[in-house]
Amino acid sequence: MPNERTSEWFVPKFGPKNFRIIIGMLFLPYTAIITCFAALGSLSGHFEIQRLIAVCVIYFLSIGISAHFLDAVCGKTRPWGNLPKNKTVA
């Protein structure tokens, strides 16, 4: 595959291929940056630990999992390969 992305620096070199693909699809560096920006924004007002945790969890789930998974599944280039339908339907 010309667009093989399992050799990117943010993809772990250990574990089975499916594990490496899942971690790579999360694109953890970008997800961490966006989550940190959201956390800093939640700290701008009155500090509440519940709000900080909720914002971090929401951004991690929405950006890290949903957006990157949909990009990998529905994108035009499909850099992670063609995923089987039974593994992508939840």
Buried (B, 14 or more C-beta within 10 A) or exposed (E): EEEEBBEEEEBEEEEEEEEBBBBBBBBBEBBBEBBEEBBEEBEEEEEEEEBBEEBBEEBBEBBBBEBBBEBBBEEEEBBBBEBEEEEEEE
